[in-house]
Amino acid sequence: MMDERTAVVVGGVLRHEPCDLPTLPSCARGRAALLGDAARAMSPALGQGACQALEDAVTLADRLDGGPVDEALRRYDRLRRPRARQVVRRSARVEAVARWAWPPAVVLRDSVVRLTPSAVASRSMDPVLGWTP
Ligand SMILES: Cc1cc2nc3c(=O)[nH]c(=O)nc-3n(C[C@H](O)[C@H](O)[C@H](O)COP(=O)(O)OP(=O)(O)OC[C@H]3O[C@@H](n4cnc5c(N)ncnc54)[C@H](O)[C@@H]3O)c2cc1C
């Protein structure tokens, strides 16, 4: 159902504002598990939503090793939770800064981004991009 608080029609296009989902206590119950946005939709600021969905899929496939499915899903959830939380928090921080609108803050933010060497910017993303299964 459309959420009237977050959907507006702009020039004939239905626009939904991104919003945070509450943190789920678990992404696995019995023989069912959530992956990707269903598990933890995040702001697109870091460009990590689909990447995290892929990490979920790889991790889940790896846990499904022929043993009991519910145990495999619990292990998947235990493994993914801390990593995904970290990325969600970081994404929320970047989103908050990206939404600054007070002009002096915008000038400061844009200057810092412009003046930060690309090698430093890339290195700061190592914890996000350096995932290995
Ligand atoms: C503006 C924007 C930019 C983004 N940029 C990036 C980026 O650069 N890099 C990145 O990694 N991520 C990015 N993302 C996030 C990324 O798009 C999502 O995290 C990703 O698509 C999540 O994949 P998913 O399979 O979990 O969910 P979805 O892609 O939402 O797939 C769920 C599918 O299930 C279908 N569905 C829903 N309910 C039912 C039902 N009852 N029965 C059958 N089918 C159903 C839906 O139609 C949909 O096709 C961006 C997101 C936005 C909004």
The ligand as an SDF file (V2000), in Angstrom:
LIG
                    3D

 53 58  0  0  0  0  0  0  0  0999 V2000
   18.6320    5.8270   -6.2390 C   0  0  0  0  0  0  0  0  0  0  0  0
   19.2720    4.5260   -5.8470 C   0  0  0  0  0  0  0  0  0  0  0  0
   20.5890    4.2710   -6.2170 C   0  0  0  0  0  0  0  0  0  0  0  0
   21.2020    3.0680   -5.8520 C   0  0  0  0  0  0  0  0  0  0  0  0
   22.5080    2.8500   -6.1990 N   0  0  0  0  0  0  0  0  0  0  0  0
   23.1050    1.7090   -5.8390 C   0  0  0  0  0  0  0  0  0  0  0  0
   24.4620    1.4630   -6.2200 C   0  0  0  0  0  0  0  0  0  0  0  0
   25.1310    2.2540   -6.8760 O   0  0  0  0  0  0  0  0  0  0  0  0
   25.0320    0.3020   -5.8110 N   0  0  0  0  0  0  0  0  0  0  0  0
   24.3390   -0.6240   -5.0740 C   0  0  0  0  0  0  0  0  0  0  0  0
   24.9150   -1.6680   -4.7190 O   0  0  0  0  0  0  0  0  0  0  0  0
   23.0430   -0.4150   -4.7230 N   0  0  0  0  0  0  0  0  0  0  0  0
   22.4100    0.7150   -5.0950 C   0  0  0  0  0  0  0  0  0  0  0  0
   21.1070    0.9320   -4.7450 N   0  0  0  0  0  0  0  0  0  0  0  0
   20.3860   -0.0680   -3.9390 C   0  0  0  0  0  0  0  0  0  0  0  0
   19.8840   -1.2480   -4.7690 C   0  0  0  0  0  0  0  0  0  0  0  0
   19.0770   -0.8080   -5.8330 O   0  0  0  0  0  0  0  0  0  0  0  0
   19.0800   -2.1620   -3.8530 C   0  0  0  0  0  0  0  0  0  0  0  0
   19.7390   -2.3340   -2.6170 O   0  0  0  0  0  0  0  0  0  0  0  0
   18.8930   -3.5160   -4.4960 C   0  0  0  0  0  0  0  0  0  0  0  0
   18.1240   -3.3900   -5.6740 O   0  0  0  0  0  0  0  0  0  0  0  0
   18.2220   -4.4700   -3.5200 C   0  0  0  0  0  0  0  0  0  0  0  0
   18.0140   -5.6870   -4.1850 O   0  0  0  0  0  0  0  0  0  0  0  0
   16.9350   -6.6820   -3.6290 P   0  0  0  0  0  0  0  0  0  0  0  0
   16.9890   -7.8530   -4.5670 O   0  0  0  0  0  0  0  0  0  0  0  0
   17.1550   -6.9250   -2.1780 O   0  0  0  0  0  0  0  0  0  0  0  0
   15.5430   -5.9280   -3.7260 O   0  0  0  0  0  0  0  0  0  0  0  0
   14.8120   -5.3930   -5.0310 P   0  0  0  0  0  0  0  0  0  0  0  0
   15.7760   -4.9680   -6.0830 O   0  0  0  0  0  0  0  0  0  0  0  0
   13.8030   -4.4080   -4.5250 O   0  0  0  0  0  0  0  0  0  0  0  0
   14.0860   -6.6870   -5.5900 O   0  0  0  0  0  0  0  0  0  0  0  0
   12.9260   -7.1860   -4.9870 C   0  0  0  0  0  0  0  0  0  0  0  0
   12.0410   -7.7190   -6.1040 C   0  0  0  0  0  0  0  0  0  0  0  0
   10.9520   -8.4410   -5.5210 O   0  0  0  0  0  0  0  0  0  0  0  0
    9.7960   -8.0940   -6.2280 C   0  0  0  0  0  0  0  0  0  0  0  0
    8.6660   -8.3420   -5.3300 N   0  0  0  0  0  0  0  0  0  0  0  0
    8.2640   -7.6320   -4.2500 C   0  0  0  0  0  0  0  0  0  0  0  0
    7.1980   -8.1820   -3.6700 N   0  0  0  0  0  0  0  0  0  0  0  0
    6.9270   -9.3050   -4.3900 C   0  0  0  0  0  0  0  0  0  0  0  0
    5.9390  -10.3190   -4.2830 C   0  0  0  0  0  0  0  0  0  0  0  0
    5.0130  -10.3140   -3.3170 N   0  0  0  0  0  0  0  0  0  0  0  0
    5.9610  -11.3110   -5.1850 N   0  0  0  0  0  0  0  0  0  0  0  0
    6.8780  -11.3600   -6.1830 C   0  0  0  0  0  0  0  0  0  0  0  0
    7.8510  -10.4150   -6.3200 N   0  0  0  0  0  0  0  0  0  0  0  0
    7.8640   -9.4120   -5.4320 C   0  0  0  0  0  0  0  0  0  0  0  0
    9.9570   -6.6250   -6.5820 C   0  0  0  0  0  0  0  0  0  0  0  0
    9.1240   -6.2660   -7.6500 O   0  0  0  0  0  0  0  0  0  0  0  0
   11.4430   -6.5990   -6.9620 C   0  0  0  0  0  0  0  0  0  0  0  0
   11.6510   -6.9200   -8.3190 O   0  0  0  0  0  0  0  0  0  0  0  0
   20.4650    2.1140   -5.1090 C   0  0  0  0  0  0  0  0  0  0  0  0
   19.1340    2.3570   -4.7490 C   0  0  0  0  0  0  0  0  0  0  0  0
   18.5490    3.5540   -5.1180 C   0  0  0  0  0  0  0  0  0  0  0  0
   17.1060    3.8100   -4.7320 C   0  0  0  0  0  0  0  0  0  0  0  0
  1  2  1  0
  2  3  1  0
  2 52  2  0
  3  4  2  0
  4  5  1  0
  4 50  1  0
  5  6  2  0
  6  7  1  0
  6 13  1  0
  7  8  2  0
  7  9  1  0
  9 10  1  0
 10 11  2  0
 10 12  1  0
 12 13  2  0
 13 14  1  0
 14 15  1  0
 14 50  1  0
 15 16  1  0
 16 17  1  0
 16 18  1  0
 18 19  1  0
 18 20  1  0
 20 21  1  0
 20 22  1  0
 22 23  1  0
 23 24  1  0
 24 25  2  0
 24 26  1  0
 24 27  1  0
 27 28  1  0
 28 29  2  0
 28 30  1  0
 28 31  1  0
 31 32  1  0
 32 33  1  0
 33 34  1  0
 33 48  1  0
 34 35  1  0
 35 36  1  0
 35 46  1  0
 36 37  1  0
 36 45  1  0
 37 38  2  0
 38 39  1  0
 39 40  1  0
 39 45  2  0
 40 41  1  0
 40 42  2  0
 42 43  1  0
 43 44  2  0
 44 45  1  0
 46 47  1  0
 46 48  1  0
 48 49  1  0
 50 51  2  0
 51 52  1  0
 52 53  1  0
M  END
$$$$
